[in-house]
């Protein structure tokens, strides 16, 4: 049995860091959705539900990346980008506080993409045919 290439070992490390990170993000998202806002006395507007759905699309992308790394990671990044565009169109402004959400979602998505790419590179280095 051949020893895995350095690219395959890095891919495995990136994959597990991304999985742990994305599981943490999922837990935070569940808490955010399920815990009611004590300071809100009004119903949530439909546009805010749409914005939350785009954020949840990004979280779903992270979960799908556990099985399909490239697809899930691209879905996560696209969901976040669409959320920011939609927020600006609906509200008319953007705030740097959104970068906190980006710091939670985008790094694991990029790690999943890196793991996917390194896995492909490692298989090519070992001479395994791509299916």
Residue pairs with C-beta under 8 A, 6 or more apart in sequence:
2 126
4 12
4 122
4 126
5 122
5 125
5 126
6 122
7 118
7 119
7 121
7 122
7 125
8 118
8 119
8 122
8 123
8 126
10 118
11 114
11 115
11 116
11 118
11 119
11 122
12 115
14 111
14 112
14 114
14 115
14 118
15 69
15 111
15 112
15 115
17 108
17 111
18 62
18 65
18 108
18 109
18 111
18 112
18 115
19 66
19 108
21 107
21 108
21 111
22 62
22 63
22 65
22 66
22 108
22 112
25 59
25 62
25 104
25 105
25 108
26 59
26 62
26 63
28 104
29 55
29 56
29 59
33 52
33 56
47 90
50 86
50 90
51 83
51 86
51 87
51 90
54 79
54 80
54 82
54 83
54 86
55 79
55 80
55 83
55 101
56 79
57 75
57 78
57 79
57 82
58 75
58 76
58 77
58 78
58 79
58 80
58 83
58 105
58 109
59 76
59 79
59 105
60 75
60 79
61 71
61 72
61 73
61 74
61 75
61 76
61 77
61 78
61 79
61 109
62 72
62 73
62 76
62 105
62 108
62 109
62 112
63 72
64 71
64 72
64 75
65 71
65 72
65 73
65 75
65 76
65 108
65 109
65 112
66 72
69 112
69 113
69 115
69 116
69 119
70 112
70 113
70 116
72 109
72 112
73 109
73 110
73 112
73 113
73 116
74 109
74 113
76 105
76 106
76 108
76 109
76 112
77 106
77 109
80 101
80 102
80 105
80 106
84 94
84 98
87 94
87 98
88 94
120 130
123 130
124 130
